[in-house]
Every structure is written in C-alpha cells, then in structure tokens.
Amino acid sequence: MIYSSLKRVTIAGLVSSTLLASSAFAHQSAVPVESVPGAQKAVDLIGMWVKAGAPNGFFTYTDLGGNSAPGNFETDILPLFTEHGIWAQGTASCASCHSGNTESSLHEMDLTSYEGIMRGGDVLSKPPGVPLFGQSDIGGSDYDWGHSKMKERLRNNRMPPGIKFDITEANRDGPCVEVGSNGAVVKRGQYGCDDNALGMIGAWVDAGASETASVSYGGGKITFDNDVLPLFTDHGVWADGTASCASCHSGNTESSLHEMDLTSYAGMMRGGDVLSSPPGVPLFGQSAIGASDYDWSHSKMKSRLRNNRMPPGIKFDITEENRDGPIVVHGQSLSGD
C-alpha cells in the first residue's frame, strides 16, 4: 500500500492539521509503515487502550513492528473521535454528531471527552447509559473490546453494501413487511414500520430458527423458505439497487466472502469463516455452531444488517483493507489510497 499523504494531528503535542511538505510526502511514503515507531491501525490502537483498562492518561501498546510504544488518551485516542477526516477523506469527526448527553446529540452520546465517552450512549433514554467498550454496565471495568459496540460501529460495514446512510435511522431495520396467512410481502423502499425485515428474521431466530416450522409475526405466519430465505437471496430487497447477500456469500469456499453460504438453511447454520476458523462462526448469536441457544439481539447477522459503519461516508472496500481504520502514529495519520 502506498501512503500518498501525511497529516499531523493532535497526538504527542504536535500542531493539529499541519500538512508536511510534498517532498516529505515522497520520502515518507517510501518507508514501510510497519517500521515507523508507534504506527498502529486506529481500531487496534483503541482496542489496546481498552485492554489496558481504558485509562484517562498513559498506557502502552504494541506497534505494527511488534515493539512496545507509549500512548496517552488525550493525544492518541481522543483525536480519533474529535478530528475531522481521520477515518476517511472528507468524513466528519465522530464528535460532530455525538457532542453531548442531550436529545439533540445522536444516541445522546458525548464523544468529546473522556468523561463523555465513559457515560456511554442513550444516557437519557436508557439511564445510566449503554457501555461502549464491552463493559457489563456503566462504571464497570470488565472491558471487552472484541464484543464492544464501539468496535462494531467503527469496523463493520453495513450489509448489503450500497444502503444509503439515513441520519433518522428509519431504514436501519430494513424494509417494511406485511404479513398475512400466506406469508410476508416485502414493501421495498418503504421504511420505518413496526413490522419490518429485521423484526421478521428476529422472530424466526428467537422462535428457534427452524427450517420448516411456521412462526407468528406481524399478525400472520412466516416460514424460513417462503419469507426469511428470500431476504438473503433476492436482489434489491434491502435497498434499491443492492445485490443479494448471497451474491457475495455463496458457499463455504475461499472465493466466497467470509467463506459463508447464505443460499440455504444448511449454509447459514454452518456460519462464517468455516475454513479459517473451523467449525465456523455462528451468525445468529449461538454459543457455537450446532448450538440452539439463539440470541438475535446479540448476533453478528443483526449487527451487520442493521448498524451503519461510523463515521458515515467511509467507502465500502470489498477487500476489507479499510475496516481497521487508518494507520496512526505519534503525531501523524497516514492516509492510504
């Protein structure tokens, strides 16, 4: 990867937003980023801070070269939430939308300070708030970055790709559905209904994710083959012009993204990453492949269908190279083309 620009940010006390001279760009881009002391991917850097106990001060982390490096919340972590253009060119800062624990701040969340971040999200609607870093509750120290809401929102692209970001969040639960005695009719392009695609999948999962049994939802009955499977195999269901989920996830092979098969019941139950992480990663919140302890609300499938990647405006990259964010280093953010 060639790094075409080098931008100073407020890390380690350097002057914010001072661009280096073009000659410095050429010199720096020739240096392997792994050899730059302190260089680390933004998402992983936040994770290492969390693993260190999320201190409001100094911590140590491992850089891309495998060396120990010093870090500080104010200069290495906070700017990732408060500086514009960090995560992708032209993106607004996280704090632009999440500026306080008020109704006018999205998710009543404050990402402008350590205290605000630790209060979590939805602090007014779900007091005392929803933890961002995997803690069991606000004020808890049992951090779990791997299962945290913050990592999920910074890293995971919303599926299927191509769904327009809607700041009102009306489209996050998918299109409306009308369910009767003969099954569901998807109201393509209509959003914001109580009966919707996400809710329908959730009802099926929470009822035991049966391949054959009918499930009550929206005043009618649904089945996997007639109503759930088409949400994964039909084009244009989630938004106009989107390809089906099965277009990219067509089999348990290396050529299928995440080695995942969303073309059939059997394929879905095998989960994802079946070759690289055998026997596979459950999609519907089960504790393991083959288990029946389904948990839709905490499932990978729900999070990928529902949650927009933050900050909005990050280009979808099918190679997933940009999912862990930009490379950051003391005083610098290296943005790649």
Helices and strands as residue ranges (DSSP letters): E 3-8, H 22-29, G 33-35, E 40-41, H 42-51, E 58-62, E 68-72, I 73-77, H 79-82, H 94-97, G 106-108, H 114-119, G 145-147, H 149-155, E 176-180, E 183-187, H 197-206, E 215-217, E 220-222, I 224-228, H 230-233, H 245-248, G 257-259, H 265-270, G 296-298, H 300-306, E 327-329, E 332-336
